[in-house]
């Protein structure tokens, strides 16, 4: 069966990594175009060397390409602000959109949590790299013990954060915080991102704190481990850094959380992860690229599989 043609808008780190994954790993997707705005970008140069049609004229160049009509799915790996314009144009041309920016125009999708929920939506949002890494853990805790408050800290190597990522820092925190609630199930959420300038660059690391009214620690730990295995099915470098940690916050020593009304008493769950990249584009420290592009690839393949099953 013929592969489904796709295009990527954004020839930076995320777009280049996604392109290589599609070409190396996918049995159902085929690169139809790589789109950028910088004629000298490495992503466009690499795409051209690999025989992928390219344009440096942005979305207008994509629409003008001879093969545009054959492209069914478009990945947007630019910025939240640019995606608003891109989405309107692509929607007018009937293209399915997978948004790798924090624009959050479409519904949030985390493959291990709600991967089947929005496959018919015209625009799907992949949240953020930090969201893809941490929200599965919030959901894993929440299915055992309701999470009153979830907080995540995503630390990524500064070298893995291109101009688009840096331009989206505010949107990253806002979008991830909302998705902790809407997808992870927490009553409230907070997200923090750290661009670590350490040399040599450090592997992506994530910390997740969940405050629960109660719950069985053993059952929570098993749920977290099962969720890690789910994510590892499409991101092999995703792993627990250590065993899940638990702390009981007693009534006589409540925890004060500014984002919550009043003091907290109950069970605090702490989970520490690291995400090692597959080094398809940047070295293995760039797990933030790997988890984001792997999630987008998995989602696009599920869309195609559903379409084929319905045909």
FIMAR-624279 format. One record per atom (N, C-alpha, C): residue in one letter; x, y, z. Coordinates in steps of 0.05 Angstrom, whole numbers, plus 32768, in hexadecimal, padded with zeros to 4 digits. Example, Ala and Ser with C-alpha at 12.3 -4.5 7.8 and 13.67 -1.06 7.14 Angstrom:
a81087F8E809C a80F67FA6809C a81087FBE809C s81017FD3808E s81117FEB808F s81028001809D 
This chain:
x80117FE88000 x800080008000 x801280198000 x800A802D7FF0 x801A80457FEE x801B80548009 x80328060800E x8035806F8026 x8026808A8024 x801F8095803C x801280AF803D x802780C5803D x802480D8802B x803880EE802A x80338103803F x8049810C804B x804781208060 x805B8137805A x8056814E8066 x806981648065 x8070816D8081 x808781798084 x80908184809D x809581A28099 x808881B380A9 x808E81D080A8 x80A081D580C0 x80B881DF80BA x80CB81E480D0 x80E381D280CC x80F981DE80C3 x811181CE80BC x812681D080D2 x811E81D680EB x813081D78102 x813581BB810D x813D81BB8126 x814481A18133 x812D818E8134 x81158197813B x80FE8185813E x80F6817B8122 x80F4818D810F x80EC818580F4 x80FF817280E7 x8119817780EA x812E816680DE x812D814A80EB x812A81498106 x8129812F8113 x8111811F810B x80FA812D8108 x80E2811F8100 x80E4811480E4 x80F0812480D2 x80F4811B80B6 x8105810180B5 x811A810080C5 x812B80E880C4 x811C80D080D0 x810C80D480E4 x80FC80BE80EF x80E980B480DB x80DB80C680CD x80C780BD80B9 x80D580AC80A3 x80EC80B6809A x80FA80A88084 x8106808D808D x810F808C80A6 x811C807380AF x8109805F80BB x80F4806980C8 x80E4805780D9 x80C8805180CF x80BB806480C0 x809F806080BB x809A804E80A2 x8087803D80A6 x807E802B8091 x806580368082 x805A804C808D x804180568080 x804380738078 x805980818080 x805C809D8079 x807380A28066 x807080B68055 x808580BC8042 x808880DB8041 x80A180E48042 x80A681018041 x809F810C8025 x808D81208026 x8085812E800D x80918149800A x809981558021 x80A581708020 x80B18177803B x80C78186803A x80D381938052 x80D281B0804D x80C781BF8060 x80C281DC805C x80D081EC8071 x80DE82018069 x80EC8213807C x80EA822F8072 x80F882418080 x80F9825D8078 x811682678075 x81288256807D x8145825D807B x8152824B8066 x81598256804F x81648245803A x817E82378042 x818B82418057 x81A58236805F x81A282228076 x8189821C807E x8186820A8095 x819081EE808F x819B81E180A4 x81A581C680A0 x818E81B2809A x817781B780A6 x816081A580A1 x815881A58084 x815781BC8077 x815081BC805A x816681B08049 x817F81B58051 x819581AA8042 x8195818B8044 x81908182805C x81908164805F x817981588050 x816181658051 x814A815B8043 x815081598025 x815C816E801A x8163816E7FFD x817681577FF6 x818A81538008 x819C813D8003 x818F81228003 x817981208013 x816B81068015 x815581037FFF x815381177FEE x814081167FD8 x8124811F7FDF x8121812D7FF5 x810781377FFD x810281537FF0 x80EC81587FE4 x80E681727FD9 x80E781887FEF x80F4819E7FE9 x80F781B37FFE x80EF81CE7FF3 x80E881DF8006 x80E381FB8000 x80EB820C8018 x80F782238013 x80FE82368028 x80EB824D8029 x80D4824B801C x80C18261801B x80AA825C802E x80AE824C8043 x809A82488057 x8081823B804D x806B8240805A x805282328053 x8048823A8037 x804E8253802F x8046825B8014 x8055824B7FFF x806E82458005 x807D82347FF3 x807282177FF2 x8069820E8009 x805E81F3800A x804581F17FF9 x803382047FFC x801A82057FED x801F82067FCF x803582137FC7 x803C82167FAB x804A81FE7F9F x805281EB7FB0 x806281D47FA6 x805081C27F95 x805B81B77F7F x804A81A67F6D x803E818E7F7C x804B81837F90 x8041816B7F9E x802F81717FB5 x8028818A7FBA x801981927FD2 x7FFE81837FD3 x7FF1817F7FBD x7FD681727FBD x7FD881557FC7 x7FEF81497FC4 x7FF2812D7FCC x7FF9812A7FEA x7FFF81407FF7 x8007813E8014 x7FED813E8025 x7FEB812A8036 x7FD381278047 x7FD781328063 x7FEE812F806E x7FF38137808A x800B814B808A x800781608099 x801D8174809C x8024817680BA x803E817380C0 x8048817780DB x8052819480DC x804B81A280F1 x805481BE80F5 x806881BE810C x808281C38106 x809781C4811A x80A481DF811B x809381F4811A x809D8210811A x809A821C8136 x8087822F8138 x8082823C8151 x8064823F8155 x805C8245816E x804082478174 x8033825E8163 x804182748161 x8036828A8152 x803382848135 x804782788129 x80468271810D x8031825C8107 x802C824A811A x801982358115 x7FFD823F8111 x7FF68255811E x7FDB8260811B x7FD6826780FD x7FE9827280F0 x7FE6827880D3 x7FE6825F80C3 x7FF9824D80C9 x7FFC823480BA x7FE2822480BB x7FD6822380D3 x7FBF821280D7 x7FA7821B80C5 x7FA4823580C3 x7F8E824080B3 x7F9182398096 x7FAA823B808C x7FAF82358070 x7FAC8218806B x7FB78207807C x7FB681EA8078 x7F9981E0807A x7F8A81EB808D x7F6E81E38090 x7F5E81EA8077 x7F648201806B x7F5682098052 x7F5C81F6803B x7F7381E9803C x7F7A81D68027 x7F7481B9802F x7F6681B58045 x7F5E819A804D x7F7481888058 x7F8981938062 x7F9F8183806B x7F9C817C8089 x7FA381648091 x7FA4815D80AD x7FBE816880B9 x7FBC817380D1 x7FD3818180DD x7FDA817480F8 x7FF4816F80FB x7FFF81668115 x8011817C811E x800A81898134 x801781A1813E x802B819A8153 x8045819F814D x805A819A8161 x806281B4816F x805281C9816D x805781E2817B x804381E28193 x804881F581A6 x803481F781BC x801C820781B6 x8015820B819D x7FFE821C8195 x7FE4821181A1 x7FE181F781A1 x7FCA81EA81AE x7FB081F381A2 x7FAF81F58187 x7F9681FA8179 x7F8481E28179 x7F9081CB8175 x7F8181B28175 x7F8381A48190 x7F76818D8193 x7F77817E81AD x7F93817381B3 x7F99817081CC x7FB3816581D5 x7FB3814781D1 x7FCA813D81C7 x7FCD811F81C5 x7FE8811781D0 x7FE7810481E3 x7FFE80F681ED x7FFA80D981E7 x800980CD81D4 x800380B281CA x7FFE809D81E0 x800E809D81F5 x800B8089820A x7FF2808D821C x7FE680A5821A x7FD080AB822C x7FB680AC821D x7FB480BC8208 x7F9B80BF81F9 x7FA080BE81DA x7FB280AC81D3 x7FBB80AA81B7 x7FA580A481A3 x7F8F809881AB x7F7A80918199 x7F6380A58199 x7F6580B981AA x7F4D80CA81B0 x7F4680DE819B x7F5A80E9818C x7F548100817A x7F5F80FB815E x7F6080E38155 x7F6C80DD813B x7F5C80E88124 x7F4380EF8129 x7F3380FB8113 x7F3381198114 x7F4181258127 x7F4281438128 x7F53814E8111 x7F4B81658106 x7F5B817080F0 x7F76817B80F9 x7F7881828112 x7F91818D811D x7F9681808138 x7FAD8173813B x7FB481668155 x7FCC81738160 x7FCC8179817A x7FE281868187 x7FF281728198 x800C81728194 x801D815F81A3 x8028816B81BD x801B818081C7 x8022818C81E0 x803F819781DE x8052818C81ED x806E819481EE x807F817C81F3 x8099817F81F0 x80AB816981F7 x80A881618214 x80A781768226 x80A481718242 x808A81648248 x8075816C823A x805A8160823E x805A81438236 x8066813D821E x806781218215 x8076810F8229 x808A811A8236 x809A810A8249 x808C81068264 x807F811B826D x8075811B8289 x80588115828D x8047811D827A x802A811A827E x802280FC8280 x802F80EA8271 x802980CE8275 x802C80C58293 x804080D182A1 x804480C982BC x802D80D482CE x802680ED82C9 x800F80F982D8 x7FF680E882D4 x7FF180E082BB x7FDA80CF82B5 x7FDC80B382C3 x7FF480A982C5 x7FF8808F82D2 x7FF2809082EF x7FFB80A682FC x7FF580AA8318 x7FD780AF831C x7FCB80BF830B x7FAF80C7830E x7F9C80AF830B x7FA3809B82FB x7F91808482F8 x7F9080738311 x7FA280778324 x7FA28069833D x7F99807B8354 x7FA380938355 x7F9B80A6836A x7F9880C2835D x7F8080CE8360 x7F7B80E88354 x7F9180FC835B x7F9C81098346 x7FB1811D834A x7FA58138834E x7FA981448365 x7F9F815E836B x7FB08173835D x7FCA816F835C x7FDD81828351 x7FF481738344 x7FFA8179832B x8011816D831D x802481838314 x803D817F831A x805281938312 x806881848304 x8071818E82ED x8087818182DE x809D819582D9 x80B6818B82D9 x80CD819A82D2 x80DC818B82BB x80DE819782A4 x80EC818B828D x810681998289 x811C818A828B x813781968287 x8142818B826D x8149819D825A x815481948241 x816E81A2823B x817F8195822B x819881A18224 x819481BA8214 x81A281CF821A x819F81E8820C x81A481E581EE x81B781D381E7 x81BE81CF81CB x81A781C281BB x819581B581CA x817F81A881BB x816781BB81B7 x816881D381C1 x815281E681BF x815981FA81A9 x814B81F78192 x8150820A817C x814082238180 x81418235816C x8132824F816E x8114824C8173 x810882388166 x80EB82348169 x80E4822D8186 x80F4821B8192 x80EF821381AD x80F3822A81C0 x8108823A81BC x810D825181CD x80F7826681CB x80EC826981B3 x80D7827D81AF x80BD827481BC x80BB825A81C3 x80A2824F81CD x80A2824A81EB x80B5825581FA x80B8824F8216 x809E82558226 x8093826C8222 x807A82738231 x806382608229 x8061825B820F x804C82498206 x8050822D8210 x806A82258213 x8070820A821E x806482078239 x8069821A824B x805F82178266 x804182188267 x803482298257 x8017822B8258 x800A8212824D x801482098236 x800881F28229 x800C81D98239 x802481D58244 x802981BD8254 x801981BD826D x801681D4827A x800781D68292 x7FEA81CE828D x7FDE81D88277 x7FC381D18271 x7FC081B3826B x7FD381A8825C x7FD2818C8255 x7FD58179826D x7FE481828282 x7FE68173829A x7FCA816E82A6 x7FB9818282A3 x7F9D818082AD x7F8C81708299 x7F8C8179827F x7F79816E826C x7F7F81528263 x7F99814B8262 x7FA0812F825A x7FAA811F8272 x7FBA812B8283 x7FC4811D829A x7FB0811782AF x7F9B812982B1 x7F86812482C4 x7F8A813282DE x7F9F814182E2 x7FA4815082FB x7F8F816682FE x7F89816D8317 x7F768183831B x7F83819D8314 x7F9D81A0831A x7FAC81B88313 x7FC881AF8309 x7FD481C082F8 x7FEE81B882EE x800181D082EA x801B81CA82EB x802F81DF82E7 x804681D282D9 x805281E182C6 x806881D782B6 x807F81EB82B7 x809781E082B8 x80B081F182B8 x80C381E482A4 x80D181F58294 x80E581EA8282 x810081F78288 x811581E78287 x813081F1828D x814181EA8275 x814E81FF8269 x816181FB8254 x817D81F98261 x818881E18262 x81A081DC8271 x81B981E1825F x81CA81F48266 x81E181FB8255 x81FA81E9825B x81F781D4826B x820E81C48273 x821C81B8825B x823781B6825D x824881AA8249 x825881938256 x8258817B824C x824881738234 x822A8173823A x821A81768225 x81FD81788229 x81F2815F8238 x81DE81648249 x81D2814F8259 x81B98144824B x81B3812B824F x819B811E8245 x8182812C8252 x816D812D8243 x81548138824D x814C812A8267 x8146813A827B x813C812E8294 x8122813C829C x8110812D82A8 x80F6813782B0 x80EF812F82CC x80E4814182DB x80DB813B82F6 x80BD814182F8 x80AF812E8303 x809281318306 x808A812E8323 x807B8142832D x807081418348 x805281408346 x8046812C8354 x8029812A8355 x8021812A8372 x800D813B8379 x8002813B8394 x7FE7812E8393 x7FE3811983A3 x7FCB810983A2 x7FBE810983BE x7FA4810683BF x7F97810583D9 x7F9F80EB83E8 x7FA580D683D9 x7FAD80BD83E5 x7FB580AA83CF x7FB3809083D3 x7FBA807D83BF x7FCF806983C9 x7FCF805283BC x7FE1803C83C3 x7FFB804083B4 x8011804583C2 x802B804A83B5 x8034803383A3 x802F801B83AB x80378004839A x802880048380 x800E800A8381 x7FFD800A8369 x800580228357 x800C80398363 x801580508353 x802F80498345 x8042803D8354 x805B80378348 x805880248330 x804780108333 x80427FFD831D x8035800B8305 x8023801D830A x8016802C82F5 x802A803D82E6 x803C804A82F5 x8051805A82E8 x8063804982D7 x806C803282E1 x807D802082D2 x806F801682B8 x8056801082BA x8047800782A3 x8045801E828E x804280368297 x8040804D8285 x805B80528277 x8071804F8286 x808C8052827B x808F803E8264 x808680268268 x808880118253 x80788019823A x80618026823F x8050802F8228 x805F80438217 x806C80568225 x807A806B8217 x8093805F8209 x80A0804D8216 x80B88040820A x80B2803281F0 x8099802B81EB x8092801E81D2 x8098802F81BA x8097804A81BE x809E805C81A7 x80B5806F81AD x80BE806F81C7 x80D5807F81CE x80E7806D81DF x80F8805C81D3 x8108804981E2 x811A805581F7 x8122806E81F4 x8134807A8208 x812680868220 x810C80828223 x80FD808C8239 x80FE80798250 x810780838268 x810B8071827E x810A807F8299 x8103807082AE x8104807A82C9 x8121807D82D1 x8127809382DE x8142809882E8 x814780898303 x813180868312 x81328077832B x8116806E8333 x811380608348 x80F980568351 x80E7806E8358 x80CD806A8354 x80B9807F835B x80BB80858379 x80BB809F8380 x80BE80A7839C x80A380B083A8 x809F80AA83C1 x808680B183CF x808C80BF83E9 x807C80D383F0 x807E80E18409 x806280E88413 x805C80E0842C x804380E78438 x804581038445 x80348115843D x803481308448 x801F8130845E x802781318478 x8013812E848E x800481488493 x7FEE814684A1 x7FDD815D84A7 x7FEB817184B9 x7FFD816884CA x800A817B84DB x8022818984CE x8029818184B5 x803E818E84A6 x803681918489 x802181A08483 x801781A28468 x802B81B08455 x802981A9843C x803981B58427 x802B81CD841B x803981E4841A x802D81FC840E x803481FD83F0 x802081FD83E0 x802381FE83C2 x8016821883B9 x8025822B83AE x8019824583A6 x800382418391 x8005822C8380 x7FF28228836B x7FD8821B8375 x7FD88213838E x7FC08206839A x7FB3821883AE x7F9A821583B2 x7F8C822383C7 x7F90821583E2 x7F9E822183F4 x7FA38214840D x7FBA8201840D x7FBF81F48423 x7FD581E28426 x7FCE81C5841E x7FE281B68417 x7FDD819A840E x7FE681868423 x7FD581728427 x7FDD815B8436 x7FD581428427 x7FE5812E8427 x7FDF81168417 x7FF88109840D x7FF780FD83F6 x800D80EE83EB x801B80FE83D4 x8035810183D7 x8045810E83C2 x805480F883B3 x805180F88399 x805E80E48387 x807280F38376 x808B80E98376 x80A080F68367 x80AC80E18353 x80AD80E9833A x80B780D78325 x80CD80E58316 x80E380D78311 x80FA80E38303 x810080D382EA x810180E082D3 x810480D382B9 x811D80DE82AB x812680CF8298 x813880DA8284 x813080CF8269 x813580DF8255 x812D80D8823A x814680DA8228 x815080C3821F x816780C3820E x815E80C281F1 x816880D481E0 x816080D581C5 x816B80BE81B4 x815F80B9819D x816880A5818B x817F80AF8179 x818680C8817C x819C80D5816D x819880D3814E x817F80D78146 x817980D78129 x818380F1811D x81838107812C x818C81218122 x81A1812C8135 x81998136814C x81AC813E8160 x81B581268171 x81CA81298180 x81D481128191 x81BF810981A5 x81C680F381B3 x81B380E681C5 x81A980F781DC x81B7810D81E2 x81AE811E81F9 x8193812B81F2 x818C812D81D8 x8174813C81D0 x815B812A81D2 x8156812081E9 x813E810F81ED x8125811F81E9 x8126813A81ED x810F814B81E8 x8106814A81CB x8119814981B8 x81128146819C x8106812A8198 x8112811681A3 x810A80FA819D x80ED80F581A7 x80E780FE81BF x80CC80F881C9 x80B6810781BA x80BD812081B2 x80A9813081A3 x80A481258187 x80BA811F8179 x80B78116815E x80AC80F9815D x80B480E98170 x80AA80CD8171 x808C80CD8177 x808380DF8188 x806680E0818E x805780EA8175 x806280FE8167 x80558107814F x805380F28139 x806A80E38136 x806A80CD8123 x805680B8812A x805580B08143 x8042809C814C x802580A58146 x801F80BE814B x800480C88147 x7FFD80C98129 x800F80D18118 x800A80D280FC x800580B580F1 x801580A380FA x8011808780F1 x7FF7807C80FA x7FEE80838112 x7FD3807A811B x7FBD8086810A x7FC0809F8102 x7FAD80AC80F1 x7FAA809C80D6 x7FC1809680CB x7FC1808780B1 x7FB5806B80B5 x7FBD805E80CB x7FB2804380CF x7F94804380D3 x7F89805880E0 x7F6C805A80E3 x7F5F805F80C8 x7F6B807080B8 x7F5F8076809E x7F5F805D808D x7F74804D808E x7F758035807E x7F6180208087 x7F5E801E80A2 x7F4B800B80AD x7F2E801280A5 x7F29802C80A3 x7F0E8035809C x7F088033807E x7F1E8031806E x7F1A80328051 x7F0D80188047 
